[in-house]
Amino acid sequence: MNTIYILSLKESARGRRYVHRAGCPLCPPKGYCVPLGHFDSPGEAMENGHIKGFHPEACPFCCSGYRKRENERNMREMVFSEATGSELILFTPEIFIPVAYIN
């Protein structure tokens, strides 16, 4: 199902522009946005925005499902990625604390 996606010309505080679905209540008026075209997902629309030289970000209102999936995917990559370099060095404390077990 193709949906029309629109890119906001006004930058956010981080210097990114939001990608909105057509009909989003947060979408700016016609003079302040650029139509990206018909796409199947917000990810495809954002890739097109990158190709055109913008730094798009998915709208938190109309693309919330896409943002949630991307955040979950990024978290899985962080958790299940292999440790490299200094992360492999285990920290050994320099203080020895004797422990007694009482039965």
C-alpha positions as a Markdown table, in Angstrom:
| # | Residue | x | y | z |
|---|---|---|---|---|
| 1 | Met | 0.0 | 0.0 | 0.0 |
| 2 | Asn | 1.7 | 3.2 | -1.2 |
| 3 | Thr | 1.3 | 6.3 | 1.0 |
| 4 | Ile | 2.3 | 9.8 | 0.2 |
| 5 | Tyr | 5.2 | 11.1 | 2.4 |
| 6 | Ile | 6.0 | 14.7 | 2.9 |
| 7 | Leu | 9.3 | 16.3 | 4.1 |
| 8 | Ser | 9.2 | 19.3 | 6.4 |
| 9 | Leu | 11.5 | 22.2 | 5.3 |
| 10 | Lys | 11.8 | 23.5 | 8.9 |
| 11 | Glu | 14.6 | 21.9 | 10.8 |
| 12 | Ser | 14.3 | 20.5 | 14.3 |
| 13 | Ala | 16.6 | 21.5 | 17.1 |
| 14 | Arg | 19.0 | 18.7 | 16.1 |
| 15 | Gly | 19.1 | 19.9 | 12.5 |
| 16 | Arg | 16.9 | 17.2 | 11.1 |
| 17 | Arg | 13.7 | 17.5 | 9.1 |
| 18 | Tyr | 10.6 | 15.3 | 9.8 |
| 19 | Val | 9.0 | 12.9 | 7.3 |
| 20 | His | 5.2 | 12.9 | 7.6 |
| 21 | Arg | 2.5 | 10.8 | 6.1 |
| 22 | Ala | -0.1 | 12.8 | 4.1 |
| 23 | Gly | -2.8 | 13.9 | 6.4 |
| 24 | Cys | -0.7 | 14.0 | 9.6 |
| 25 | Pro | -1.9 | 16.8 | 11.9 |
| 26 | Leu | 1.7 | 17.8 | 12.6 |
| 27 | Cys | 2.5 | 18.3 | 8.9 |
| 28 | Pro | 3.4 | 21.9 | 8.1 |
| 29 | Pro | 1.4 | 24.0 | 5.6 |
| 30 | Lys | 2.1 | 23.6 | 1.8 |
| 31 | Gly | 4.7 | 26.3 | 1.6 |
| 32 | Tyr | 6.9 | 24.7 | 4.3 |
| 33 | Cys | 7.1 | 21.2 | 3.0 |
| 34 | Val | 8.3 | 19.1 | 0.0 |
| 35 | Pro | 6.5 | 16.0 | -1.3 |
| 36 | Leu | 8.8 | 13.0 | -1.4 |
| 37 | Gly | 6.5 | 10.7 | -3.3 |
| 38 | His | 4.7 | 7.4 | -2.8 |
| 39 | Phe | 6.4 | 4.8 | -0.6 |
| 40 | Asp | 5.5 | 1.6 | 1.2 |
| 41 | Ser | 7.2 | 2.6 | 4.5 |
| 42 | Pro | 8.6 | 5.6 | 6.3 |
| 43 | Gly | 12.0 | 4.0 | 6.0 |
| 44 | Glu | 11.9 | 4.1 | 2.2 |
| 45 | Ala | 10.8 | 7.8 | 2.3 |
| 46 | Met | 13.7 | 8.6 | 4.6 |
| 47 | Glu | 16.2 | 6.9 | 2.3 |
| 48 | Asn | 14.8 | 9.0 | -0.5 |
| 49 | Gly | 15.3 | 12.1 | 1.7 |
| 50 | His | 18.9 | 11.1 | 2.4 |
| 51 | Ile | 19.5 | 10.7 | -1.4 |
| 52 | Lys | 18.2 | 14.3 | -1.9 |
| 53 | Gly | 20.7 | 15.6 | 0.7 |
| 54 | Phe | 18.4 | 16.1 | 3.7 |
| 55 | His | 18.7 | 14.5 | 7.1 |
| 56 | Pro | 15.2 | 13.2 | 7.7 |
| 57 | Glu | 13.7 | 11.8 | 10.9 |
| 58 | Ala | 10.4 | 10.0 | 11.2 |
| 59 | Cys | 7.5 | 12.0 | 12.7 |
| 60 | Pro | 6.8 | 10.9 | 16.2 |
| 61 | Phe | 3.0 | 11.1 | 15.7 |
| 62 | Cys | 2.3 | 9.5 | 12.3 |
| 63 | Cys | 5.3 | 7.2 | 12.1 |
| 64 | Ser | 5.4 | 6.0 | 15.7 |
| 65 | Gly | 5.2 | 2.3 | 14.8 |
| 66 | Tyr | 8.2 | 2.7 | 12.5 |
| 67 | Arg | 10.2 | 4.6 | 15.2 |
| 68 | Lys | 9.3 | 1.9 | 17.8 |
| 69 | Arg | 10.6 | -0.9 | 15.5 |
| 70 | Glu | 13.8 | 1.0 | 14.7 |
| 71 | Asn | 14.5 | 1.6 | 18.3 |
| 72 | Glu | 13.9 | -2.0 | 19.2 |
| 73 | Arg | 16.2 | -3.1 | 16.3 |
| 74 | Asn | 18.9 | -0.7 | 17.5 |
| 75 | Met | 18.7 | -1.9 | 21.1 |
| 76 | Arg | 18.9 | -5.6 | 19.9 |
| 77 | Glu | 22.0 | -4.7 | 18.0 |
| 78 | Met | 23.6 | -3.1 | 21.0 |
| 79 | Val | 22.8 | -5.9 | 23.4 |
| 80 | Phe | 23.7 | -8.8 | 21.1 |
| 81 | Ser | 26.7 | -7.3 | 19.3 |
| 82 | Glu | 30.1 | -8.9 | 20.0 |
| 83 | Ala | 32.4 | -6.9 | 22.3 |
| 84 | Thr | 35.6 | -5.7 | 20.7 |
| 85 | Gly | 38.9 | -4.2 | 21.9 |
| 86 | Ser | 39.0 | -2.8 | 25.4 |
| 87 | Glu | 35.5 | -4.1 | 26.1 |
| 88 | Leu | 37.0 | -7.6 | 26.3 |
| 89 | Ile | 39.4 | -6.7 | 29.1 |
| 90 | Leu | 37.8 | -7.8 | 32.4 |
| 91 | Phe | 38.2 | -5.5 | 35.4 |
| 92 | Thr | 39.9 | -7.2 | 38.4 |
| 93 | Pro | 39.6 | -5.3 | 41.7 |
| 94 | Glu | 42.9 | -4.7 | 43.5 |
| 95 | Ile | 41.3 | -5.1 | 47.0 |
| 96 | Phe | 41.0 | -8.6 | 48.4 |
| 97 | Ile | 38.0 | -9.0 | 50.7 |
| 98 | Pro | 38.1 | -12.3 | 52.6 |
| 99 | Val | 34.7 | -14.0 | 53.0 |
| 100 | Ala | 33.7 | -16.5 | 55.7 |
| 101 | Tyr | 30.9 | -19.0 | 55.3 |
| 102 | Ile | 29.1 | -20.2 | 58.4 |
| 103 | Asn | 27.2 | -23.5 | 58.2 |
